[in-house]
Structures are given as structure tokens and as C-alpha cells.
Amino acid sequence: MNRIQTIRAKLEHEKGAKSQLESSIEELQTRAKVNGKELRRLEQAKEIIREVGLKTQKQLSFHIGDITSLALEAVFPDPYELIAEFVQRRNKTECDLYFSRNGEKVDPISASGGGAVDVASFALRIAAWSMMSPKTRNVIILDEPLRFLSEDLQEKGSQMIKELSTRLGLQFIIVTHEETLTEYADKVFHVRQSKKGISHVRTQENNIKNTNQ
């Protein structure tokens, strides 16, 4: 009789363990369903973020390349085209900038003239400002922005700066030793320092040329 009671007790114990396991399995199945739904949502969100990122990259690439290439075209007779290419490195998105001419990549630093780099750098700064939200005050101060541009292209550079100023409503305050770069400036301040170290300033109002010519 004791043996029968022992077997019954063991069966009751096994039934309890079975019931507990069934309850655990049911709970795990419920969690698996919830986790599956969450996983699908996360995958969908990841895909949306990826698509938005790609569209944003394309817009940035177009915006950066468009403004910079227009600036280069305004100055040089046979201009480079600036390409902004987004690449994945070390699980991060990075942007490579390079010049292109006739379908060939050109390293801006080592393979192009300093003048082209000056114009591209200037235009990139303008592109960066135009994409800011909110924007800072529409005044940009530059020190010798086109110092490596050859003398025969300085007037073209001045015209390009004036055109961007007009189109974007930007005021440029430029410090330069290049007299030709002031051809299209609204106002020019000539600063001369005497032997005694005193600075003398002479103001010149320019009769602005028509930039559409």
C-alpha cells in the first residue's frame, strides 16, 4: 500500500512538473510571437532608416556637387566636376570628395591645381551654410579665399563670389591682397600701414559690373 501511495505521489509530482512545463512553454511561445513581431517592426524601421539615409545621401551629394561644380564652371574654362561619394567604413558612413574630368577620378590635393581646390573649398563652405538648420547670420568672413587662383582668373573668381552673394542673399567680407578679386565687390576698404605702425583706411565704392554679361 505504501508503494502505491509512493507511486501516486510521484505521479502527482510529475503531473505538476508537466503542468509547469506546459505553462512555461506557453509563456515562451507567447514571448516568441511578441519578439517576432518586434523583430519584424525593427527590421521594417531599419529598412525605412536605410531608405531615408540613401535619399538623404543622394540629396547631399547632389547639393554639394551641384554648388561646387557650378562654382568651378564659373571660374575655369575646362573645369573639374566635384563628386561626393558616400561609402561604408568601420560600420560608419563616410563621404569621399574627389574631382572628376572626362570620367576619370582626380585627387583634389595632389593632382589638381591649388586654385581649383580654393574654389571648391569656398563652394563647399557655402553649401554647408545653405544646409544648416537653423542658419546662422547670412554673413561669411573669409581670409584670402582664392589665394592660389592664378591672376588671370581672379576676376572670374570675383564674379563667381558676387553671383553666389546675389543668389543666396549672403554677405561676404573678404580679406585679400589680390586687387582683381575686388572687381565685383560692393565696397572696398584699402588698408595701408604707415612706417609708424598706424593703419590708414580708404573706402572705395565700386560701380558694380553686370554679372550676367
Secondary structure as GFF3:
##gff-version 3
##sequence-region A 1 213
A	DSSP	alpha_helix	2	75	.	.	.	ID=ss1
A	DSSP	beta_strand	81	89	.	.	.	ID=ss2
A	DSSP	beta_strand	92	101	.	.	.	ID=ss3
A	DSSP	beta_strand	104	106	.	.	.	ID=ss4
A	DSSP	alpha_helix	114	130	.	.	.	ID=ss5
A	DSSP	beta_strand	139	143	.	.	.	ID=ss6
A	DSSP	three_ten_helix	151	153	.	.	.	ID=ss7
A	DSSP	alpha_helix	154	168	.	.	.	ID=ss8
A	DSSP	beta_strand	171	175	.	.	.	ID=ss9
A	DSSP	three_ten_helix	179	182	.	.	.	ID=ss10
A	DSSP	beta_strand	187	193	.	.	.	ID=ss11
A	DSSP	beta_strand	199	205	.	.	.	ID=ss12
###
